[in-house]
Amino acid sequence: MTVLYVSTTEAAFLLNISTGRLRFLLNQKRVIGARKVGRRWMMPVNDRGMPEIIPGSRGPEGTWNKFQRQAKTIIHVLRKTIDYNRDNKTSHPVVAVKVGNKKDYCHSLKINGPCQIVYQPHQPNRSQAGGARLWIEVEPQHIVERVYFSNGDYGPPPEVVEQRARFQKKKSKSKKGKSKQ
């Protein structure tokens, strides 16, 4: 029986956590069977194809993925944020990466495997990409490496902040309308 080992980037992708968080777990010796080969960490995967993490003794339960991915990765380029960055000389992340219910923002990414670019001008993808008409789909088994610029403005891009504010405004108006009745 051969044991399959994965690198830090692959393990972070499988666990659905950042590589920084995985390195923190490695330094705490919480990844079962992990070993350093030269300068690289190598971690064995279990029968479900996932590296195993020892839960911490304090704080909230870990949020890493325990099973193989089922959802496609959806990548959306935020056009309004690109315009905002140009006009205001900022560097907010302009790429939204969504896997299941988790959405992450980054400056660039590398897709390790086949992907598909989808354009549907008359049928926006409201379920996965928030109404996007153009997006990239990556099958669950393929790794999407996210890259953040060191001088970036982190957090959601202005476009997303504006959408959330509009949604909260609509939500509060609908609550006020219901309370008057």
C-alpha positions in Angstrom: 0.0 0.0 0.0 1.6 3.3 -1.1 0.9 6.5 0.8 0.1 9.6 -1.3 1.7 12.8 -0.1 0.6 16.4 -1.0 2.4 19.7 -0.8 1.3 22.7 1.3 -0.6 24.3 -1.5 -2.4 21.2 -2.4 -3.3 20.4 1.2 -4.5 23.9 1.8 -6.7 23.6 -1.3 -8.1 20.3 -0.1 -8.7 21.5 3.4 -10.2 24.8 2.1 -8.0 26.9 4.3 -5.2 29.4 3.5 -1.6 28.2 3.1 -0.7 30.5 6.0 -3.2 28.8 8.3 -1.9 25.4 7.2 1.7 26.5 7.9 0.5 27.6 11.4 -1.0 24.1 12.0 2.2 22.5 10.7 4.3 24.5 13.1 2.0 23.4 15.9 2.6 19.8 14.8 -1.2 19.3 14.3 -1.0 17.7 10.8 -0.8 14.0 11.2 2.2 12.4 9.4 3.5 15.7 8.0 7.2 15.8 7.4 9.7 18.3 5.9 11.6 17.2 2.8 14.2 19.8 2.2 12.4 23.1 2.4 8.9 21.7 1.6 6.3 20.2 3.8 4.7 16.9 2.6 1.5 15.6 4.2 -0.1 12.2 3.7 -3.7 12.0 2.7 -6.2 9.6 4.4 -8.6 7.2 2.6 -11.0 10.2 1.9 -8.1 12.0 0.1 -7.7 14.6 2.8 -4.8 15.5 5.2 -5.7 14.9 8.8 -5.6 17.7 11.4 -5.5 17.2 15.1 -8.2 19.4 16.7 -7.0 22.2 19.0 -7.8 22.0 22.8 -9.1 25.5 23.1 -11.2 27.9 21.1 -13.8 27.2 18.4 -13.9 24.0 16.4 -11.7 24.1 13.3 -13.3 25.1 10.0 -11.2 23.0 7.6 -12.8 20.7 5.1 -12.9 17.0 6.3 -14.3 15.5 3.0 -13.5 15.7 -0.7 -14.8 18.8 -2.5 -18.1 18.5 -4.2 -18.7 22.0 -5.5 -17.2 23.6 -8.6 -14.9 26.7 -8.1 -16.5 29.8 -9.7 -14.2 32.7 -10.5 -15.6 36.1 -11.2 -13.7 39.2 -12.3 -15.1 42.3 -10.6 -15.3 44.9 -13.3 -16.6 47.7 -11.1 -13.7 47.2 -8.7 -11.2 47.5 -11.5 -12.7 50.9 -12.4 -12.7 51.9 -8.8 -9.1 51.0 -8.4 -8.1 53.0 -11.5 -10.1 56.1 -10.5 -9.0 56.1 -6.8 -5.5 54.7 -7.2 -6.3 51.8 -4.8 -5.5 48.1 -5.1 -8.5 46.2 -3.9 -8.8 42.6 -4.9 -10.6 42.2 -8.3 -11.0 38.5 -8.5 -13.8 36.7 -6.5 -13.3 32.9 -6.0 -16.4 31.0 -4.8 -16.3 27.4 -3.6 -19.7 26.3 -2.3 -20.8 28.9 0.3 -17.3 30.4 0.9 -16.2 33.4 -1.2 -12.7 34.8 -1.2 -11.1 37.8 -2.9 -7.7 37.9 -4.4 -5.5 39.8 -6.9 -4.5 36.9 -9.1 -4.8 33.2 -9.2 -3.3 30.1 -10.9 -5.6 27.3 -12.1 -3.9 23.9 -12.0 -6.0 21.9 -14.4 -8.7 22.4 -17.0 -11.3 25.1 -16.7 -14.3 26.5 -18.6 -15.1 30.1 -19.4 -18.9 30.6 -19.5 -20.7 33.6 -21.0 -24.5 33.9 -20.6 -25.6 37.5 -21.4 -29.3 36.8 -21.1 -29.2 34.3 -18.2 -26.9 35.7 -15.4 -25.6 33.2 -12.9 -27.4 34.4 -9.8 -26.9 31.1 -7.8 -23.1 31.0 -8.0 -21.6 34.2 -9.2 -24.1 36.9 -7.9 -25.6 37.7 -11.3 -22.5 37.5 -13.4 -22.8 37.1 -17.1 -19.2 35.9 -17.6 -17.3 33.6 -15.2 -14.8 30.7 -15.1 -15.7 27.3 -13.7 -13.1 24.8 -12.4 -14.0 21.2 -11.5 -13.8 20.4 -7.8 -10.6 18.2 -8.0 -8.5 20.9 -9.5 -6.5 23.4 -7.5 -7.0 27.2 -7.7 -4.0 29.0 -6.1 -4.9 32.5 -4.8 -2.3 35.3 -4.8 -2.5 38.4 -2.7 -0.3 41.4 -3.3 1.5 42.5 -0.1 0.4 46.1 -0.4 -3.2 45.3 -1.2 -6.3 46.7 0.4 -7.8 43.6 2.0 -11.4 42.8 2.8 -14.3 42.9 0.3 -13.9 45.2 -2.7 -15.9 48.5 -2.8 -18.4 46.9 -5.2 -19.3 44.2 -2.7 -19.5 46.7 0.2 -22.0 48.7 -1.9 -24.1 45.6 -2.7 -24.2 44.6 1.0 -25.2 48.2 2.0 -28.1 48.2 -0.6 -29.2 44.8 0.6 -29.2 45.9 4.2 -31.2 49.0 3.2 -33.8 46.9 1.4 -34.0 44.5 4.3 -34.5 47.3 6.9 -37.2 48.9 4.6 -39.1 45.6 4.3 -39.0 45.1 8.1 -40.3 48.6 8.7 -43.1 48.0 6.2 -44.1 44.8 7.9 -44.1 46.3 11.4 -46.5 49.1 10.3 -49.1 46.6 9.1 
